[in-house]
Amino acid sequence: MIRSLPRSKTYDWSFNAFIILYFVFLFAPLVVTCVLAFNNSDFPSLPWQGFSLDWFVADGPDRVGLFHDAQNLRSIVTSFETAFFVSILSVVVGTCASFLFEKEEFRFKGLLYMLMLAPLVIPGVILGISQLLAANTAGTFFDETFGVDIPFFRPSFWLVVLGQFSFITTFVTLVVSARLRKFDPSLEEAALNLGATHFGVIRHVTLKFLRPAIVGAGAVAFLMSFENFNTTLFLVGSEPTLPINLYLQVRDGSTPVINAVSLMLIVGTSLLALINFYFTRKTD
């Protein structure tokens, strides 16, 4: 714990072994999944039967690769659309909420802040069930009282967006708030003294300072939405997202195309993380 003290060879060996075992435990399943995407087998598991690209490019009839699998491609598009709208809504509302809690004083601020944090400690299953029951109750009320059928209250794309938005916004708020606490308010006062408008100060001073946190929070919100399963499972309609579609395939028995999908997700997520890291450092 104290770096200046001498360390024994046993400690150094144990430390290095722990680091190696930790990363092996972390990445070995991902490596196996990526390798099996090229396995010339009809089952998504070992043993190795030889190298093949069938699970990416095959067009049937015996095998259908990822790039010709309409169901998987449609679920990927649905996940991207869902993540796009959730990340946009979460960034806008989360940034406004961070301004509210960091720059304003009002009654019951502490209580409302605790309520804002509530989705972090509520299991996703409970969130999904409660949102589904609330939507069904509202839909039944409008149908029985006014004779109006509102599709929004049924399991659907927009109900999934609303359900994910309800808890992902909390993460965005915390990320942006952490950055906003480091902001020097005298910069805003100087800009106002020089004749800038309030909107101009927020746009050119405050938001520019918050840009790295906003970009990072948006990337995190996108990834959280894209891979969400627990809440989405209860709210999804006839257009399943990719995690739901993969779950259904695994439950009913799947081919190694599921490994191909996983490989594409790993590569896409890694590229998005690198792009986010690059732009975050560039704008910091």
Summary of the structure (lengths in Angstrom):
residues: 284
radius of gyration: 24.0
end to end distance: 31.6
largest distance: 78.6
contacts: 802
relative contact order: 0.14
helix: 76%
strand: 1%
